[in-house]
């Protein structure tokens, strides 16, 4: 008789319905329905967006902190961040201070939303004496290029009369120059790393405004003008810091916060999912397992470009491990996803239903899909 299979489960969150840890548990339940003797190890997963803080704290000893900051529209927000047990490393999620859940997604709010609170979180980490700060970039309500963050850290964004311009993307329309003389000097001795799931530049057709602005509330017919403000900001940054960061892959992440971290914090930008996978110890588990099951709320062609499930698949394929993705919904064409290493995609929708029904029934439907995944695996294993 064959040994009981060893299954590694590592799903991203199903946004709006279940966290990464919750989806992992639902998948594990389904696996055990099909194979009660299976050994299952679950790894919280994130790609720099929602869940990054929880995933890193789950796999690295540390403590959860809270700091009162200004939200994307200036409202008070109690934002979480992590201090790892080495005492020298902080983990932040920009969405804690300026996430899309803090905006009503109107055009006015989309143009005025600021990352000032993200800068306040960075200040809190600096006050704690850390030497390294990881910043998850994802799920933002903002498109201000990180200018609000820069203000909170001491930079000044000035108009032609040397007055501070208003907060948010619309304020950049008045920007004449960037003054970094008052920037917090502690940034020079801290390693700041931005964790991103996209490689978009700051501005242009693939930039932060054109690609992601409409989902934050910027009318599509207004994106050309808004992108021209971002381009002017890019030029002012280049003069202010002496180098052009606008075309660095990932500069457009989180509404251009990637560019802000590069320019004002001397940051590096890395793949969020690769970083989380590395820190979680999942590579060793995948080297020994028989099957990997990953997932996300919706899988489409864009999932092949930096998203968490494909990161799992790339790592699993190094060890010759088959990969199944359990998803809330899927696009018709997943050729790029299969080419990237996922072998089978199963959606957790057993019958026609509305989006609201899908969200409400995730705790029933995900285990059913995971059970099907496990039964398909065992069928292929049968002699």
N, C-alpha and C positions, 0 to 999 in steps of 0.2 A: 504493500500500500504506500502511495506517495506521502511524503511528509506534508503536514498542514502548511498551506501557503503563508508567506510573510508579505503583508500589504502595507505600503506606505501611503498615507492619505495626507494631501497638502492642497487644500482648496483656498482660493481667495474668498472674500465675503460675497454674499448676494446682496448688493446694496438695496437698502430699504426693507429688508426682511430678515437677514441673519448675518452674524459676524463670521469671520473665518473660523474661529474656534467652534461656533455652533454648527456650521455646515460640516466641518470635519467630523463632529460627533454624529450627525445624521448619516453621513456616508459610512462611517464605521458601523453604525447600527445595521444598515443595509447589507454591508459585507458579511456581518455575522449571521444575518438571517439566512443567507445562502450557504455559508460555511462557518458553523458555530465554532469550529476549532481553529479558525484563522488567527494568526498573530497580527495585530494591527497597531501601528504607531502613527500618531497624528502630529502634524507640524503646522502651527498657525502660519499663514502666508500673507504677504502683502508685497506691493510693488513700489512703495514710496508714498502711496495714497492712504486711504482709510485702512486702519488696522496695523500700520507699520509700527507704531509705538507698542501696541499689545504684542505683536509678533516678536519684537526684539526683547521686550521684558520677559516674555515667556521662555526664551531660549538663553537669556543672559541674566544672571542675578542682578537685581537692582530694586529701586524703590520708585513708586509713583509720586510725583510732586504736583502741586496745583499753584498757579499764579493768576492773579486777577489782572486782566489785560483789556485793552480796547478791542472790540470786535470789528468786523470789516466796515461797519457803519457807525463806529464810535460807541456802541453800546457796551456795558460792562459784561465781560465773559470770564468765567472761571476755567482756564485752559490747563489741560493736563500735559505733563512732560515727564520724562524718565531720567533718573540719575543712576547709572550703573554702579555696581558695588566697588569698582576700582576707584571710585570717587573722582575720576578724571574725565569721564565721558558722559555727555548728555544726549538724549534722543528727543527730538521735537517733531511734531506733525503740524505743518502750517495750517491745516484745516481746523485744528483746535481753536485757533484765533481768527481765522479768516476763511472758514469753510463755506461751501455753497449752501449748507443747511442754515447758515446765519443770514441769508439774503432772501428777499421775496422775488428775486429774479426780474424785477422791473427794469426798464432801460435806465431810469435815473439811478437806481442802486448799483446797477452794473457799471456805470460810468464813475460813480463816486466811491465805490468800495476800495478800501485801503488795507495794506499789509502792515500797518503801524503796530498792531498787536503781535505780529510775528517778531518784529524787532524787540518788543518788550519781552517776549519769551527768550530771545537770544541774550538780552541783558540779564535776565534772571539766571540763565546758565552761566554767564560770565561771572555774576556775583557769587555763584556757588564754587568758583575757582576751577572749573573744568579746563582741560587742555584740548578737548576734542568735542565737536558738536555735529551730530548727524541730524539733518533736516529733511523730513519726508515732504516731497513736493507732489501734491495731488489733491483733488477735490476742492479746488479754490473757488471762491466767489469773486475774486479780484482779477483785474487786468491792469495793474498799475506799475508793472515792471519791477516790483520790489521797491518802489520809491518810498512808500510809507514805512517799510522796514528800515530803510536808510535814514529817514528822519528820526525814528526812535533811537537810532544808534549815533545820532549827532550830525548827520549830513544835512545840508540845506539845499533846497531846490528853489531857484530864484527866477523871477521874471526880469524883463528888461529894466525895471526900476529897482532891482535888488530886493524885491519883496517876495516872501514865501508864496508859492503858487498853491492853489487849493489841493486837497487830498484827492486821490483817485486818478483814473485814466484821463478824465476830462480836464483835470488840472494841468496835465502835461501839455495841453494846447498852448499854455501861456509860458512854458519853460524856456528860459534863455541860457541858463548855465547851472552847473552842479558844483557845489562847494563842499569838499570833503575835509576841510581843515579841522573841523570839530568832531570828526569821526572817532568813536571810542578807541583809544590806543590799545586796549587789550586784545582787539581783533588781530593785531599783527602777530601775536604769539599763540594763537589758537588755530587748530586745524578744523576748518568748517567743510563739511561734505554734504552736498545736496543729493538726495536719493530720488531719482526720477524714473517715470515709466514712458516718457516720450523723448524724442530727439528733435523737436521743432525748434527753429531759430526764433529770435525775438519778434521780428517783424517780416513783412512780405506775405506772399500768397500762402505760405505754410506757417506763418507766424502765429503768435498767441491770440491775436484779435480775430483774424480771419477764420482760424480753425476752431477755436474754443469760445470766442466771444458770444456767439448766438446762444449757446447753451446756458450762458450766465445772464442773458437778458438783453444783450446788445442787438438791436434790430439789424438784420442782415444788410439792409440798404444803408446802414450807417457804418459798416465795417471799414469801408475805404477811408473815410475821414478819420475814424478812430485809429486805424493803422498808421495814418500819416502822423498822428500825435506820437505814436510809439516810435516811429522812425526818427522824429525830431529828438525824442528822449535818447535814442541810441546814439545820435550824433553828439548830443550834449555830454553823454557818458564818456564817449571816446575822447573828447577834449578834456573832460574833468579828471579822468584817471589815466589818460595816456595810452589806452589801447582799446580796440574794438572787440567787445564780447558778444555782439548781437548775433553773429552767425555760429557761435559755438553750439554744437548739438546739445539740446536740452535747455538752451537759454530761454526758450519760450514756455518752459514748464511752469505750471501754476500761475498763469497770467503774466509771465515774464519774471517771476520771482527768481527763476534760475539765473537770469542775467543779473539781477540785483545782488544775488549771493556772490557771483563771479566778480562783479565790479567793486562792491563795497566790503566784502568779507574775504576776498582772495580765495574763494572756495574752489573745490573740485566738484564736478558733477559725475556721478556714477549710476549704473543701472540699479534701481531700487530692488528689483526682484533678485538679481544676482547677489547683491549684498546681503539681503535677508536670508537667502538660501545658504550662503557661506557661513553666516553667523549662527544659523540654526543647527548646524551639524548634519543636515539632511544628506549631504554627499555620501557620508559613511553608511547611512541607512539605505540609500538607494543602491549602493554597491552590493548589499546583501539581500535585497528584497526580490520578490517574484513578480510583483505588480505595483504600479504607481497609479493612484487615482487622484486627479486634480479637478479643478472646476472654477467657475465664475458665474456671475448673474446672467450675462449675455455674452455669447461667443460669436464673433464675426471676423471678417478678414483683418481688421485692425488688431485682433488679439495676437497675431503673429509678430507684432512689432513692439516688443518690450513688456507685454503683459505677463502677469505672474504664471498662469498655467503653462505657457510656452517655455518660460524659464525652467519650470520643473521638468518639462519634456526634454529640453536640451540636456539637462543634467542626467536624467534617467537614461537617455540614449547612449551616453558615454559608457554605461554599464550594461547595455543591451537589454534594458528592462522595458516591457510594454507599458503604454500609458493610455489610460481612459480619462476623458473629461466628462464630468457630470455638470450640466449647466441648466440655468433657469430657462433660457431660450437660446436659439441659434439662428444664424443667417442661413440662407439656402446654400450659398457657395462658401465652403470652408477649405478650399484647396490650399491656401497659404498656411492654414493651421495644420493640415495634415502634412504638408511639406516640411513644416517646422518640427515635426516629431510626435505629434499626438496621433495615436492609432485609431481611436474610436471616440465619437462624441455622442453622448446620450442626453437628451433634454428631459427635464423633470416635469413634463406636461403630459399626463396620461390621457387627457381628453380635451376637446376644445373648451377654453375658458378665458375669461377676461384677465387683464393684468392684475386687477385687484384680487381676483380669485387665486391667481398664481402666487402672489405675495402671501396671501392668507394661508395657503395650503403647502407652503414650502416644507414644513416639518412632517408632512405626510408623503409628499411626492419625491423629495430627495432620497430618502431611504429606499423607495421603490426603484428609482433609477440606479442607485448603487447596488442593490440586489441584482438587477439585470446585468450590470457590469461584471459583477463577481461570477454570476452563472455563465456568462459568455466566456470569461477567462477559464473557468473550470471545464467547460465544454471543449475548449481548445487543448486543454491539458490531458483530457481523457485518452486512454490508450485503446 
